[in-house]
Amino acid sequence: MKRRILLFVLLSAMQLAYSQNGVFSVNTLRLEARADFTCDYYFKDRGAEHGFAGKYLNFVIDGNITDKFSYHLRQRINSPNSGFANTFFQGTDWAYLNWHLNDNFFLSAGKQVVAIGGWEYDTAPIDIYYGTDFWNHVVCYEVGASVNYKDNSGKNWLLFQVTNSPFIKSAMEGIYAYNLMWFGDFGVFKTAYSVNMLEYERGQFINYISLGNKLQFDGVEMYLDLLNRASFEQERFFGQDFTAIYGIGVDIGKKWIVFAKAGYDFNKAQAHTTPDPFDQWVVPGRKVDFESIGFEYFPLGNRSLRLHLCGSHTSVDGDNKLEGNIGLTWKVDLLHSVLKK
């Protein structure tokens, strides 16, 4: 505990000492946490299950080393994310450096978000209450590098990324993911599109085509994600292994958001008895759909403290479940709290 306090003090001191001359700065220093009470009711056999659970405990830091280099880190303190080894670094969502070559191009290297399109995928896990089957299973953080281009208008961001494949089981397995992504920002309409080639075995690929579409008006945000997954070995390329997500959120004043979300996953590209499936996230024969509705309340009028209450209906291969969820999320800006004092 003393070491953590010392680290925090040193980082704050460095911010005060160096941010003005451009040599070093800490722009973000934040702790995030979320805890929920959940009640599930299963229509078959199991009946009701309920309990409290801590969902997330994250440490986030971003800043600049020089005017050309920036750093970014998010560490899950409570538990590591999915991966081939149960190590502390597996609990690191991302830890990477950006090298800004000029106003348009920058290079990025380190542990990164695997560049797969869609707005559900792009949302921080701490802000997701119910996810699709794909979202619940995909491993989305891997070590790699990317080259990035942003145009002068700021409307288009293109990146090409190479990372370890999310399907790796050991660090030296030698299988990779090749990702081409486009973020577009055209006022009310925004895109998060990608084409991905992911090796699930050496020389064997599954392709993703992901189309994330968002409409954002004053106080209203809605999105539609479409994700097609396919191997070149399957008989039909489109519409056999698919995920679709629709979400909408409406601001009511500064303190309330009412939202609804629905998702649908299915995989009929292979028989459900296939021993080595192309898709390891939404497995062959799988069919999942859910519908959810709820609200968020921000008692302080900003996003640092949030209460939520929501419910959902989920059908997994014909088995139905109702779920109710209530929880508390806080995101404390440690840096600015210290500076204000």
C-alpha positions in Angstrom: 0.0 0.0 0.0 2.8 2.4 0.8 4.4 1.7 -2.5 1.2 2.5 -4.3 0.8 5.8 -2.4 4.4 6.7 -3.2 3.9 5.9 -6.9 0.8 8.2 -7.0 2.7 11.0 -5.3 5.6 10.7 -7.7 3.3 10.8 -10.7 1.5 13.8 -9.4 4.8 15.6 -8.7 6.1 14.8 -12.2 2.9 16.3 -13.6 3.4 19.5 -11.6 7.1 19.7 -12.4 7.3 18.8 -16.1 4.0 19.3 -17.9 4.7 23.0 -18.6 7.9 22.5 -20.5 6.6 19.6 -22.7 9.2 17.0 -21.6 6.8 14.8 -19.6 3.1 15.0 -18.6 0.4 12.9 -17.0 -2.8 13.9 -18.6 -5.0 11.2 -17.1 -4.7 9.4 -13.8 -7.9 7.6 -12.9 -9.3 4.8 -10.8 -12.5 3.0 -11.9 -14.6 0.5 -10.1 -18.0 -1.1 -10.5 -20.0 -3.5 -8.3 -23.5 -5.0 -9.1 -26.3 -7.0 -7.5 -27.7 -9.5 -10.0 -30.7 -11.8 -9.9 -31.1 -14.4 -12.6 -34.2 -16.5 -13.2 -33.9 -19.6 -15.4 -37.0 -21.0 -16.9 -35.6 -24.6 -16.8 -34.3 -26.5 -13.9 -32.1 -24.0 -12.0 -34.7 -21.5 -10.8 -33.4 -18.2 -9.3 -29.7 -17.3 -8.6 -28.6 -14.0 -7.1 -25.7 -12.2 -5.4 -23.3 -9.3 -5.2 -20.2 -9.2 -7.3 -17.4 -6.8 -7.9 -17.2 -6.4 -11.7 -14.2 -4.1 -12.5 -11.3 -2.3 -10.7 -9.2 -0.4 -13.2 -6.2 1.9 -13.2 -5.9 4.2 -16.2 -3.0 6.5 -17.0 -2.2 8.5 -20.2 0.2 11.2 -21.0 3.1 12.5 -23.1 6.8 11.7 -22.9 7.8 14.3 -25.5 5.8 16.2 -28.2 6.3 13.2 -30.4 5.7 10.3 -28.0 2.6 9.5 -25.9 1.9 6.6 -23.6 -1.3 4.8 -22.6 -2.1 2.2 -19.9 -5.2 0.5 -18.5 -4.6 -2.2 -15.9 -7.4 -4.4 -14.4 -6.4 -4.7 -10.8 -9.0 -7.2 -9.7 -8.3 -10.0 -12.1 -6.6 -10.8 -15.4 -8.5 -10.9 -18.7 -8.8 -14.0 -20.8 -5.6 -15.3 -22.4 -3.1 -18.1 -22.6 -1.4 -17.4 -19.3 -2.6 -16.3 -15.9 -0.1 -13.5 -15.4 -0.2 -9.9 -14.3 0.4 -8.6 -17.8 -2.7 -10.6 -19.0 -4.6 -8.2 -16.7 -3.3 -5.3 -18.7 -5.9 -4.3 -21.2 -3.4 -2.0 -23.0 0.1 -0.6 -22.5 1.4 1.0 -25.7 3.4 4.0 -27.0 2.4 6.2 -29.9 5.1 7.9 -32.1 3.6 10.9 -33.9 5.6 11.3 -37.1 3.6 14.4 -38.2 0.1 15.8 -38.1 -1.3 12.9 -40.1 0.7 9.7 -39.4 1.6 7.9 -36.1 2.9 4.5 -35.2 1.7 2.5 -32.2 3.3 -0.5 -30.5 2.6 -2.5 -27.3 -0.4 -4.3 -26.0 -3.4 -2.9 -27.8 -7.1 -3.4 -28.5 -7.3 -5.8 -31.5 -8.8 -3.5 -34.2 -12.2 -5.1 -34.7 -15.1 -2.9 -35.8 -18.4 -2.2 -34.0 -19.6 0.1 -31.3 -20.4 -2.6 -28.8 -16.9 -3.9 -29.2 -15.4 -0.4 -28.9 -17.3 0.4 -25.6 -15.3 0.0 -22.4 -16.3 -3.2 -20.6 -17.1 -1.3 -17.4 -19.9 0.5 -19.3 -21.5 -2.7 -20.7 -24.4 -4.4 -18.8 -25.4 -7.0 -21.3 -23.3 -8.1 -24.2 -23.7 -10.4 -27.2 -22.3 -13.9 -27.2 -19.5 -12.7 -29.4 -18.6 -9.8 -27.0 -18.8 -12.1 -23.9 -16.2 -14.5 -25.4 -13.8 -12.6 -27.7 -10.3 -11.9 -26.5 -9.7 -8.3 -27.6 -6.3 -7.3 -26.2 -3.1 -8.5 -27.7 0.5 -7.4 -28.3 1.3 -5.9 -31.7 1.8 -2.7 -33.7 -0.1 -0.5 -36.0 0.4 2.3 -38.5 -2.2 5.0 -38.3 -3.4 7.9 -40.6 -5.7 10.7 -39.7 -6.7 13.3 -42.4 -6.5 17.0 -41.9 -10.3 17.3 -41.5 -10.3 14.9 -38.5 -13.2 13.0 -40.1 -11.2 9.9 -41.1 -8.9 7.6 -39.1 -7.4 4.6 -40.9 -5.2 2.0 -39.3 -3.5 -1.2 -40.3 -2.5 -3.4 -37.4 -0.7 -6.7 -36.8 -1.0 -8.5 -33.5 -0.8 -11.9 -32.0 -3.9 -13.8 -32.9 -6.6 -13.8 -30.2 -6.6 -17.6 -30.6 -3.0 -18.1 -29.3 -2.4 -20.5 -26.5 1.3 -19.7 -26.1 3.4 -16.6 -26.7 5.6 -18.2 -29.3 2.8 -20.0 -31.2 3.5 -17.8 -34.3 -0.1 -17.1 -35.4 -1.3 -13.5 -36.0 -4.2 -11.2 -36.7 -4.1 -8.7 -39.6 -6.6 -5.9 -39.1 -7.6 -2.9 -41.3 -10.0 -0.4 -39.7 -11.7 2.8 -40.5 -13.2 5.2 -37.9 -15.3 8.0 -39.6 -16.8 11.0 -38.0 -19.3 12.9 -40.2 -21.3 14.9 -37.6 -24.4 12.9 -36.7 -23.1 9.8 -38.5 -20.0 7.8 -37.3 -18.4 4.6 -38.4 -16.3 1.8 -36.9 -15.7 -0.5 -39.8 -13.1 -3.3 -40.1 -11.9 -6.1 -42.2 -9.9 -8.7 -40.2 -7.9 -11.9 -41.0 -7.3 -13.9 -37.9 -5.3 -17.1 -37.8 -6.8 -19.8 -35.6 -4.1 -22.2 -36.7 -0.9 -21.5 -38.6 -2.0 -20.7 -42.2 -5.7 -21.1 -41.4 -7.8 -17.9 -41.2 -11.2 -16.7 -40.2 -12.4 -13.5 -41.8 -14.4 -10.7 -40.0 -16.3 -8.0 -41.8 -17.6 -5.7 -39.1 -19.8 -2.6 -39.8 -20.4 -0.4 -36.8 -22.8 2.5 -37.6 -23.8 5.2 -35.1 -26.2 8.1 -35.3 -25.6 10.8 -32.6 -28.0 13.7 -32.2 -28.4 16.2 -29.3 -29.3 13.9 -26.4 -29.9 10.8 -28.5 -27.4 8.1 -29.5 -28.1 4.9 -31.4 -26.0 2.3 -33.2 -26.3 -0.7 -35.3 -23.4 -3.2 -35.5 -23.3 -6.0 -38.1 -20.5 -8.6 -38.0 -20.0 -11.4 -40.5 -17.5 -14.2 -39.6 -16.4 -16.8 -42.2 -13.7 -19.2 -43.1 -12.8 -19.5 -46.8 -13.3 -23.3 -46.3 -17.0 -23.0 -45.6 -19.6 -23.5 -48.3 -21.4 -20.1 -48.0 -19.3 -17.0 -47.0 -22.0 -14.6 -45.9 -24.9 -14.9 -43.4 -23.9 -18.2 -41.8 -22.0 -17.0 -38.8 -23.3 -13.6 -37.8 -23.8 -11.1 -35.0 -26.2 -8.1 -35.0 -26.6 -5.5 -32.2 -28.8 -2.5 -31.9 -28.6 0.0 -29.1 -30.2 3.4 -28.2 -29.6 5.8 -25.3 -31.6 9.0 -24.6 -30.4 11.7 -22.2 -33.0 13.1 -19.9 -31.5 16.3 -18.5 -27.9 16.0 -17.1 -28.5 13.2 -14.6 -30.5 10.5 -16.4 -30.0 8.2 -19.4 -32.7 5.7 -20.5 -31.4 3.0 -22.8 -32.3 -0.2 -24.6 -30.3 -2.8 -26.4 -30.8 -6.0 -28.4 -28.4 -8.5 -29.8 -28.5 -11.7 -31.9 -25.7 -14.2 -32.6 -25.9 -17.4 -34.6 -23.5 -19.8 -36.2 -24.7 -22.4 -38.7 -21.5 -22.4 -40.8 -20.6 -25.8 -39.4 -22.3 -28.7 -37.5 -22.5 -28.2 -33.8 -20.4 -31.5 -33.3 -17.4 -30.1 -35.3 -14.3 -30.8 -33.1 -12.1 -27.9 -34.4 -14.5 -25.0 -35.4 -13.5 -22.0 -37.5 -15.2 -19.7 -35.0 -14.2 -20.3 -31.4 -16.2 -17.4 -29.9 -19.7 -18.1 -31.3 -19.4 -21.9 -31.6 -21.1 -24.0 -34.3 -24.8 -24.6 -33.7 -25.0 -21.6 -31.3 -28.0 -19.3 -31.3 -28.3 -16.5 -28.8 -30.6 -13.4 -28.6 -31.3 -10.9 -25.9 -33.3 -7.8 -25.3 -32.5 -5.3 -22.4 -33.8 -2.0 -21.1 -32.7 0.2 -18.2 -31.6 3.6 -17.0 -28.5 5.3 -15.6 -28.5 8.0 -12.9 -25.6 10.4 -12.3 -26.2 12.1 -8.9 -23.3 14.5 -9.3 -24.4 15.7 -12.7 -21.2 14.4 -14.3 -19.9 10.9 -15.3 -17.8 10.3 -12.2 -20.5 8.5 -10.2 -23.2 6.3 -11.8 -26.1 4.2 -10.6 -27.8 1.8 -13.0 -30.9 -0.4 -13.0 -31.7 -2.7 -15.9 -33.2 -5.9 -16.9 -32.9 -8.4 -19.8 -34.4 -11.5 -21.4 -31.9 -13.9 -23.0 -32.5 -17.0 -25.0 -29.5 -19.4 -25.5 -30.3 -22.3 -27.9 -33.9 -22.1 -26.8 -33.3 -21.9 -23.0 -34.7 -18.7 -21.6 -33.4 -16.5 -18.7 -34.6 -13.3 -17.1 -32.0 -11.1 -15.4 -32.2 -8.0 -13.2 -29.2 -5.9 -12.4 -28.5 -2.9 -10.1 -25.1 -1.4 -9.6 -22.7 1.4 -8.8 -19.8 2.7 -10.9 -17.3 5.3 -9.9 -14.5 6.9 -11.9 -12.2 9.1 -9.8 -9.9 11.5 -11.5 -7.0 11.4 -9.1 -4.8 13.8 -10.9 -7.2 16.8 -11.0 -8.5 16.1 -7.5 -4.9 16.5 -6.2 -4.2 19.6 -8.3 -7.4 21.3 -7.1 -6.2 20.9 -3.5 
